[in-house]
Amino acid sequence: MAEIKQILVPDIGEFDDIEIIEVLVAVGDEIDAESSLITLESDKAAMEIPSPFAGTVSELNVKVGDKISKGSLILSLSMTTDNDTTSQDSTESIAPAASQATEPSAADQHVDILVLGSGPGGYTAAFRAADLGKKVILVERHARIGGVCLNVGCIPSKALLHSAQVINDSQEMADHGIDFGTPKVDIRKLADWKEQIVDRLTGGLATLAKQRKVAIIQGEGKFDSANTMTIATTEGTQTIHFDHCIVAVGSRSFKIPGFPFEDPRVWDSTDALELREIPQRLLIVGGGIIGLEMATVYDALGSKITIVEHGGALIQGADKDIVRPLQRRISKRYENILLNTKVTAMVAEKRGIQVTFETKKGSETDLFDAVLVSVGRTPNGLLIDAQKAGIAVDEHGFIAIDKQMRTNVPHIFAIGDVVGQPMLAHKATHEAKVAAEVICGNDKVTFDPLTIPSVAYTDPEIAWMGITETEAKAQGIEYEKGAFPWAASGRSLSIGRDDGLTKALFDKSSGRLIGAGIVGPNAGELIAEAVLALEMGADAEDMSLT
């Protein structure tokens, strides 16, 4: 006697109407448990849905091109009554090819690899290790995976920076005969659009985790020993025993002692990205990349911006001639740019945030509607009880690693912000692949890039890679330089911008490229050409021929 089971689409993340790109079975086919039935295409990847049972396909309810959601009927399966699954309900919601659920007896489970932290480094390491056949658990303390970059960093900032660029471009086109009028900004709609982008990407990552059978545990993990970690969740605690661990716990905004961060008008970068309001006067403490990117956003939205920087230059990692076009432009737009200036006091008052500055000329006080403090980030290495595992962590929170991302404890690896500068998502992603490959048996792979590019998505953008001219002079490196001002570029002039510059540095003896800097629209995309040239060992002649 046969029993008919209806197979439904399971929970496939925060998606509806996902398209079927392939149907892998037909009516009459005899299939085994775990046989793939259909292939779906989400925003992030293709994903196969398997059958939880063995049986014969008696009815097929989908075709290529159909769009389905959780609970949609895929097919009916004819099963014999002696199947050991007959005690279950006749309607089943199957698990996808990769289950996100944790296993039974989670308080005492064993895993091949435990990845602590789900940012670009963490999820990349987890997915790569799973692809190579390892059983992986990914631990994340926040509700959504993706880390700072996807949730409160790279991605939301790029969405807001794009909006700022559209506003600026529309205003500047009036000088060329096209007047759009004054842009009207609905910050709630803008904030919602930003969050939709984040939701889409983090939901896509959850789908990828399911596809690879990477279990995700939401909770705060801390080491108990070199092979165990306790995870505090909303439902209690559970202990995981692991063969290998990859620490990818990232960093957090540095809080200057004495500043009134308890006041909602004193922000860190996460607060600024929430877009709660557009303050009339905004002070940004710190003239680095994050501070200047947020200045770009809020200036376009209508705030009057003041930048205060303790050092003598903005974006101190880049050469001054590359930063100069940006500084020249924003000096005309912003209320003040105060270099060699220190904030000595900050007091929250009813009418605003009163700030006291110390300059070479003396002390002065000003009042602002909001203050963004952007003076760097602190690694989270001291927050995970690393000492209980014997991991070496310095007083700042950085974890020491070798070129294979291995800590002083041979089976524990670390990647991303927690292992040192530069704190960049693309660096963490590369490190993650190295760590996963080494754990899975590829002893030849190392993380040893010739350069890691840096980009400030300001207006104009600034990008550089390799050795800067400042570094070359300090190290006594003999070099030759080629530079081209964009004021002589037809392409640059045709988009109404003549404030760019490209320069390249070449080793004087070999002629090989050793560094490059670009400032101008889309510099962040253009720098990739220079990175490739340096990694491939190109010289000046090679570059002149391309």
N, C-alpha and C positions, 0 to 999 in steps of 0.2 A: 504494500500500500504506500502511495506517495503522498507527501505533504508539500504544499506550495508555500514558499516563503517569498515575501516581497522585499526586495533590496532597495533601500533608500539612500539618498545622498547624506553623508554624515556632516558634522560640524567641520567646515572648511575655512574657518577664519571669518574675518569681518568683510565678507563678500557676498553679493547677490548677483544672480544672472551671469554666472560664469559659463563661458562657451565650451561645448564639447568639440574637440578637434579630431578625435579618433574614437571609433567604437571597435573594441577588440574581440567581441564575441558575437555569435549569431544564434538564432533559435535552433535548438537541437544540439548545440555544443555541450559536451560533457566537460566540466571544469573542476579543478581542484580548489581547495581552500587556499586563499591568498593569490589566486589567479587574478590578473588585472582585467577589469571590465571595460573601463572607458578612460580616456585621457582628457583632462581639463586644462585650460590655459588661463592662468590668473595674470595679474599685473607683474608678478615677479618670476614666474616659472611655469613649466608644464608639470602636471601632477596626475599620477595614475591612481584610480580608485580600485582596490581589490575586493574580492568576494570573501566574506568570512566563513563561507561554507563550501563544501563540495556538492555537486548536483548537476542537473541538466537544465539548460535555459529553456523554459517553456514559453515565455513571452518577453519580447524586447520593447521597451516603452520609450526609447530615446534614439536619436539619430545625430549624425554630424551636423553641427551648426546650431543645435538646440542650446538654449541657455537655461541652466538649472541652478537651484539654490538648495540650501539645507532642507532635507525632507522630501525632495523631489523623487519620484519613483523611477528607478533605473530599469529594473527587470524583475520577472518572477522566476523563481528557481524551484524545480521539482526535486524533492529529496525523499529518499526511502525512510520509512518510520524507524528503522533500526539505527539511523544516524544518531550519534551521541548528543546531538544538539536539539532533539525534538522537544525537550522540556521547555525550550525558550518560546517567547511569543512568536506568532506567525509573521509579524511585521518587524523587521530589524533595521536599525540604522547602523550601517557598517562603519568600521574605523577606516580612515584613509591609510595610504601606504606608510605614512609616518605618524605615529600617535604622539600627541603632546602630553597625554596623561602620565602621571608618575605610576610606577609599578606598585603592586600590593606590598605590604610590609615595608613601606618607605622608610620607617624609622631604623631599619636594619638591612639596607640593601647595598649591593656592591655594584660598582660601575667601572668600566675601563678608564674613562676620562671624565673628570668633573671640570667644567669650565665655570669660573666665578666671574660674572659680569657679562652682559649681553650687548655691549657696544659693537662698533664695526670690527674690532679685534675679536671680541668674544664670540659673536655669532659666526664669524668667518671660520674661526678655529673649530667650533663645534660642528659646523656643516662639513668642513673638509675632513675632519676625523671620522664623522659618520659615513661619508662617501667612501672612505678607505676601510670601512668594515668595523669600526669601533662602536661600542655601546657608550652613549654620551648623555650626560645630564648637564643642562645649562641652568645656572642659578642667577636670578635677577631680582633685586630688591624692589624694583618698581613694577607697576601693573603692566607696562608695555615694554617689550624688548626693543633694542635699538640704541640704548645708551644715550649719552648727552648729544651726540651728533644728530641722530634722527629725531629725537624728541625735543631737545631744548638747546640745539646748537646749530650745526652746519645747515640742516635742511630748513627749519623755520626761518633762520636768518637769510638764507638765499631767497626764499619766497618774498620776504619783506624787502630785501635789497632790489629784487626785480621790480616790485611795485614802486619803490623809490625812483628807480631808473626811468620807468614809464612816466612818472610825474615830471621829473627833470627834463626828459626829452620833449614832452608835450609843451612845456613852458618855453624851452629854448627854440622850438620851431617857429615861434612867433616872430623871431628875428629874421626868419627866412621866408616869411609870407604865409605861414599856416598857423592860424590862431585857434586853439581849442578852447580858449577861455580858462577860467580858474578851475582846477580839478576839485571835485567834491569828494571828500574822503569819509566813508562810513567805516569807522574802525571796528565795529562789531562784525560786519561782513568780511572785512579784511582779515580779522583774527580767525573767523570761522573757516575761511578759505585756506589759511595757513594750517589750521588743525586738520582739515580734510586731507591735505597732502601728507601730513604726518601719519594720520590714521591709515591711509592707503598703503604707505610704505611699511609701517610696523605690522599691519595685517598681512602684508605679503610675506614678511619674515616669519610670522607665525605659521603660515602655510608651508613655507620651505622647511620649517622645523618638523612639522607633521610628516611631510613627505619623506624626510630622512630618519624618522623615528627618534628624533632628539627630544628627550623629555625636558620640559621646562618647569622649574620649581620657583614660585614667587616667594622670596624671603631673603633674609639677610644671613649670609654665610660667614662663619668664622672657623678657623682651624682649631681642632682639638689635639691633633698630632700630625705627624708627617704623612699619614695615610687616611685620616678621618676628618670630616668637617660636619659641624652642627649647623643646621639651617633653621632659623627662627621664622615661622610663618604665622599667618593670622589664626591658624588652627592649632598651633603648638610648635613643637620642635621635632626634627628628625635628623638622624645621623647617617651620613653617607660614607662608605668605605670606598676608596678609589685606588687604582693602580698608578694613574698619572693625574696631575692637576695643572690647569692653565689659569693663571691669575690675570684677569683682565678688568680690574676694578676701577680704572680710570682716575679721574681727578675731580676737584671741586673748586669753585671760585674762592679766591683768597679773601678772607675777611680782615680788614684792618682793625686792630683792637681800638676800642673807644668810639668807633663810628656807630650811630644809632640805627643799626640794621633792623631793629624791631619796628621802626616806623615804616609804613608801606610806601613812603615817598623816597626812601633810600633803597636803591635797587642793586642787584647783581645782574649778570647777563640773562639769567633765566627770567627774572622779573621783567626786564626790558622787552623780552620776546613775547611776553604775555599780552602786550599791547592793551593795557588797561585804560590808558589815557594818553593824550598828547599834551604834555606840560608846556606852558608858555615859555618858561626858561628852564633849560636842562643843563646841568653841569655834568661833565664826564671826567672822572678822575682816572687818568691813564691814557697815554697817547699811543697805545699799541694797536694791533690789528682789530681785536674785538671792540674796543672802545670806538675806534674810527668807523668801523662798519655800522655800529649802532648810531653813531652821529650822522652817518649818511642817511639812514632810515628816518630818524626823527627830524632832521633838517628838512627833508622832502615833505614830511607830514605837517610841517609848520612850526616846529619848536625853534626857539632861539638857542643856539648851541654855544657853550663855553667848554673848551678843552683845557685841562690842567695836567702838565707832565713834569715829573720831578727831574727828568734828564734834560739834555740840551737839544733833543731832536725827537721828531715823531718816528714811529716804526724803526727803532734803533738797530734792528737786524739787517736793514737794507741800506744801500749806499745813499748818501744825501742827494746826489743828482737824480736818483730814481724817485725819491720822495718829493723832491722840490716841486714838480708840476702839481701834485696833489695839494701840497701846502699852499702854493700860490692860489689855487682855485678856492680852497675852503677859507682862506684868509679873507676873501671877498664876501663869502656867504655866512660865515659864523660870526657870532658876537665877539668872541675872544679866543685866542690860542695863547696860553700862558706856559712858556717853557721855563726850565730851571726854577720851578715853583713847587712848593710843598704845601699840602693841606695840613694845617696844624690843629684845627678844631672843627667840629661839625655838631651843630645843635638843632634839634627838631623843635620848631616853634609853630604856633597855630597858623601863622601867615606864610610859613615856608621853612626851608632848611637853611639855616644861617651857617655860612662856611667862612673860615678864616684862612687866608693864604699867607705864606711866608715867601717873599721874593728877595732878590738882591737889593731891592730898594727899600725893603721893610715889610711891615704887616698891613694887610687890608682885609676887609670883610664884605661879603656880598650875600644876597638872598636869592634862593632858587626854589622853583616849584617842585623839582625832583632832582635827585643826584644818582647817577650810575657810577658805581665803583668797579672799575675794570683794570685791576693791577696784577693780573696773572692768576695762575691756578696752582692748587696744591695737590700732589698725588695722594691717593687713598691707601697707601701701603701700610700705614700705622693703624688702620681701622679694622683689620681682619685677623687679629691675633696671630700674625705670621710667626712670631717668636715661638709659638707652641709647635710649629712645624719645623723649626730650626732655620727658617728663611732669613737671610741677611737683608735688613732694611735700614737705610740710613736715617739720620735725624729729621730729614725733610719728608720722608715717606717714600722715597724711591727704592726700588728693588734692583739689586745688581744682577746682571745676566751676562752670558757669553754670546758669541755670534750665532748660536743655535737657539737662543732665547731661554736657555737653561739657567736656573738659579743655582745657588750653592748646594741645594738639595737636588740630586740628580734627576729624580722623577717629577719634579715640580718646575714648571716653566712660567714665565711672566712676559706680558706683551702690552703695548700701548702706552698711554700717558704715565702709567706707574713705573715704567722702566727708564724714563728720561725724555729730554727734549730731542726733537721738536714734538710737541703734543698735537699730532695731526692724525686724522682718521685714516688717510691713505697709508701712512707709515704703519699704523696698527694692523691694518688689513694684511699687509705684506708680512709683517712679523707673525701674524696668526697662522698663515699658510706654512711658514717655516716651522713653527712649533708643532703643528699637527703632523707635518710630514716627518719630522724627526721622531716623534713619538711612535709613528706607524712604521718606522724602520728605515727611512731614507736618511742615512747618516751623512750624506754628501752635501745636503742643502744647508746654506747659511744665510743670515741676513747681513749683507755687506754691500749696500748700495753706494755707488759713487756720489750720488747726490739725492736729496729729497727736496722737491720744490716747495716754495712758500708763496702764498697768494693772499693779498688783502683785497677783498671785493668792495673797495671804495669807489668813488667816482672822481678821477679815473682809477681804474684798477692798477695795482702794483704787484709784480711777480718777479721772483729771482730764484736762481738755483746755482749750485756749485760754490766756488769761492767768490766772495764779493771783492770789490776793488780795495775796500778798507782792510779786509783780512789779508789780501795779497801784499799790501804795503807793510802791514804789521809783521807778517811772516817772512819778509824779505824775498818774496817770490818775484822773479823777473817776468814781466808779461808785456804783451802788446794789446792794444785796445782798438776796437772798431765801434763807432757810435753813429747813429742816424736819428736826427730829430724828425718827429712826425710832421712838423710844420712844412717839410719838403715832400710829404707823402700825399699823392693824389687821393688815395683811398681815405686817408684820415681827414683831409680837407672836405671830401665829398660827404662825410657824415657830420660836418660842422665842428670837428675837433682838431686843433693843431697843437695840443699841449702834451703830446706823447714823446717818448724816447725809447730807442732800443740800443743796448750796448752789449758787446761780447768781449770776453777776455781770453787771450790765447797764451799758452806757455811759450816763452820767447825761444827756447831751445828746440822744442819738438813741434811747435805750431799748433798743438792740439788745444781744443776748447777746454777751458777750466772753469768758466763761470759766465753767467749772463743775467741781465736785468732788463725788465720791460715795464714801462708805465704808459697807460693809455687804455681806451676801450677794449675789452676782451683780452687783456694781457694774460689773464688766467688760462685761457685756451692756447694762446700763442707760446707760452713758456714750455709747453709739452714738446715742441720741436727742438728746443735747446736741450732739454733733458735727454731726449733720444740721442741727439748728436754727441753729448758728453758720454753717455753710457756706451755708445758704439765706438768711441775713440776718434771722432771726426776732427779733422784739422781745418784751418781756415780755407784751404783750397776745396776740400770736400763740401763745405757749406756754401762756398761761392758758386759751386756747380749745381746746386739744387734750388 
